[in-house]
Amino acid sequence: MALHIPTQRISAKNQITLPRSARGLLGVDKDGSVCGLQQQMRSLEADQVFPAVLLMTEEELNRTEKKILDDESLDALKKQNLVMKLNGKVHRMSVDAQNRIVLPAHFVEYLHLERDVFTFSTNKGVAVWNPEDWIKYNATQDDDELGAYLLT
């Protein structure tokens, strides 16, 4: 049976609407922007890599940077390197009054988006996926294993 997921169309100008109830983007309306970061999600077998983009608040970006700086297992040079990598890969996008953003062209290319986009809320932000990649990624996962966490 094919997996059906809710998608939205990406506009010709690469515009998408953020979910208003996204718990990971609370406070975005005050700041008026989100930070986007390319991610790579590996299948459980680690034989496939799927592109995703994580959208987060500036506050969440700052928390991530602080975690790096507070990590006592890292030396000062490694901390500096990771903070520079993190901030160098972030792209800030304005959120309009209708809760829309324009994905930069390099995110659209990275995700191989053509017409539809799949978004969902996480505790740290909103994940943006190519719907076909999300379906393939989920084909490698065991839903029964997740159920054990939901029922306990």
VENKALIN-V267693 format. One record per helix or strand. SS is the DSSP state (H for helix, E for strand). FROM is the first residue (numbers start at 1). LEN is the number of residues. Records with the same first field share a line. If there is no record, write none. Layout:
SS: FROM-LEN / FROM-LEN
This chain:
E: 8-2 / 15-3 / 33-10 / 49-8 / 91-4 / 100-3 / 116-6 / 126-4
H: 23-3 / 28-4 / 58-13 / 76-14 / 105-7 / 131-9 / 143-8
